[in-house]
Each structure stands twice: as C-alpha cells, then as structure tokens.
Amino acid sequence: MGKIDLDPAVFDAPVKVHLLHQIVVYQEAKRRAGTADTKDRGEVAGSNRKPWKQKGTGRARSGERTSPVWRGGGVTWGPHPRDYSLKMSKKARKSALRAALTAKLKEETLLVVADLKLEKVGTRLLADWIKGLGAGDDLLVVIPAADEKVELSARNLATVKVIRAEGLNVRDVLRFKKVILTRGAAEKVQEALA
C-alpha cells in the first residue's frame, strides 16, 4: 500500500456553499435543450377570415379561427426555443471543484486507490473490485484516461459512474455518496486545479 501526497491547494480549499450551488445551477442549465416550441395565433394554420358576421347571429363575436380561445388555435405565452445556459468564469468553476473535493475529503467519502485495471470487460469483475474496497454503493470512479474495459464494465451498474479525470465536475462529485480516484486521476486533477 503506497502513499500519495494530496495538494492542500486542491484538497484543503475553503468550502463555499454558495459557489457549489451556483455551479450546479450552471451545469443543470447547460444541459437544458431549450427546444420546446409552441405556435402562437400568427403561426397556426387557419384562415384569418371572420367566421361569421359581427352582429345578428346570437353567437359571440369572433375575429379568426386561430384565436387562442378556439380549439386548434394558437397558444398564448407558450414556450419558444431559447438558450438557458448561464455564464461562469473558469476561476469560479475551478474553485467550486476544489471546494467539492475538499468537502468529500472532510466527510471521509473520498478514496484514492493505487490503480484500477481489469483483464477484460465484465460487470462482475468491476463489482467484485468495488466490493473488495468495501466502498458500498453510489460511487463515482475517476480514472486518468480512457479505459474501455472499465468504462464498459460500469455501464450496467446502476449506482456506479466511471468518469475520466478531464471530465470531473462538481455536479457528479456532489451527486454520489463516495468518490474513488485512482492515483493517476488524482495527479491529473491536482495538475489541472493547482
């Protein structure tokens, strides 16, 4: 069992709760497609001819078929395509990730392991490796680089997500109960955030 020195600049940063909230809102907003669309009275198909004369029929006055009052008419104040994404500086994003990793370390739910190697793709192999660690369920496993065997093995485990070091983000760190970093991933994360 080896030792790894964790950089205090990354793993002993101030935990700013407001910043963690802000980054999660930022990430969730970026995920929104913003493609919902409705047609208003000017966009629905239909004539703009007056359906019946204004007076003398005993019916309510009406101007056109496309009125929102009518079935098949336009939608009033409905959604239209828009961009939901927010802006956040790179410095703030890095600071939030440092805070999230620090919080996990203080809660003792961050684990650094020497390495994660599988001989072949197999959900059972990865599940047994996790069981051997005694880490329980609901895990985020961070690997240093693309590893098809590990990534494919994790796809069928509902409570485990494998992510590469360059894709590490606050939303995932906070969403899972425990975070497992391999030594290589920890070094890459420290390099990126220091």
Order of alpha helices (4+ residues) and beta strands (2+ residues): alpha-alpha-alpha-beta-alpha-beta-alpha-beta-alpha-beta-alpha
